[in-house]
């Protein structure tokens, strides 16, 4: 349990660091489970957070995405591989920065900010967060 707690602490430090951050989470792309999460938004209920995690997993590993990746691999004559590494999505009020962890391709980190947040700050924070997240995930792997 301590390891999950420390992952929550890393998520909290990201939320504190980024002006306009609403929440940050790491999700397991095999199960869709949240591995760590922090936010300061009352309506970010557990149900909402799980839905966001499931949506992120679907965007990176969903059936349609896998089909496109398989087609690309077939055209190139190479074994199928997961090609999408990062994604940015905007809504009317938010920006979602999403990144597959380089040494843990079964996990994705998602940072949700308001629209005033600098894109550069969002991306640099997510990319730097890997240095703190991956060692914790190394300990979680059985």
N, C-alpha and C positions, 0 to 999 in steps of 0.2 A: 504493500500500500504506500510506503514511503516514496517509491519511485514515481507512482502516479501523482502523488502530492507534489513532488519536485517538478514534474511536467506542468502541473497547474501553476506553479510558481513562475516558471519560464513564460507561460502564456500571460500571466498577470504582469510580468515585467515588460512584455511587448505592448500590452494595452496601456501601461503607464508611460512608456517611452514615446509613443506615436500620438501627436496632436490629432484629435478627432477620431481616435480608435474607439470602436464600439465593442469589439470582442475579437478573440483569437482562439483558435482551436487546432488540435491535431486529430485527424480521423484515420482509422484503419480502413484501407480501401478493400480489404477482403471481406470484412464483416459490416463495415459502415459504423462501427462503434466509435464513440468519442474516447480518445486516450487522455486528453488533457484539454481544459477549457478555462477561460476567464472572460468576464464581461461585466459591464456596469449598466446594463439596460434591463429594466424591470420586465418587459415583455419577452425577453429572451428566455423563455421557459425551456424546460428539458425537451418537451415535444418540438419546439421550434428549433432548438439546437440540433436535435437528431435529424430533423428534416433538412437543415442546411448541410449537415455532414453527408446525408444520403444524396443530396443534389450534387455536391462536390464530387463524390465518388462516381456518380453517374456521368458527370461531364468528363472525367478522366478515364473511366474504365467501363462505361456503359456499353451495351450490346452494339449500338450503332457506331460508336467510336471505335470499338474493337473491330468491327466489320471494315471500316474505312482503313484502319491500320493494316489489317490483313490484306486488303486489296492493294495497298501501296507496296507492301512487302512482296506480294506475288508479282506485281509489275516489275519490281526491281530484281526479282529472282533471289531474294534473301529470306532467311527465316523471319517469321512474324515477330515484331517487337512493339512494345508500348512506346509511342513516339511523343506524346504530349507531356511536357515537363512543367510548364507554367501556363497560367491563365489569369486574365483579368476580366472581371465582369462589373458593369455598372448598372445601377438601378436609378430611379429618379432621385434617391436620397443617399445612396451608398456606393462605395467601391469595395469589391471583393478581390483581394490579392490571393492567389492560390498557387502552391508550388509542391510538386512531388519531391520528397526528400531524396537526394542523390544516392545515399547509401542504404536507404530504406524505401525502395520504390513501392512498397505496400502501404505507405503512409503519405498523407497530404496535410500541409499546414495551410490554414485559411485565416487571413486577417481581414476583418470587416471594419471599414472606416466611413466617416461622413464624406461628402463630395468635396469638402474644402481641403482634405488631406493631400499633401504633395505626393504625386505618383512616385517621384524619386525616393522620398522618405519611406513610403510604403514598401517599395520593392527592396530597397537596401536593408530595411529592418527584417523583412522576411528572409532574405538571403543570408544575412548574418545570424539569424535565429537558428539556422541549421547547426551551427557550432555548439549550441547549448542543447538542442533537441536530440540530435542523433546519439550522443553518448548515453542519454537516458533510455532511448529506445534500444540501444545495444544491451542494456541491462534487462529490459523487459523480454527480449527474445529468449525463448527456452530452447 
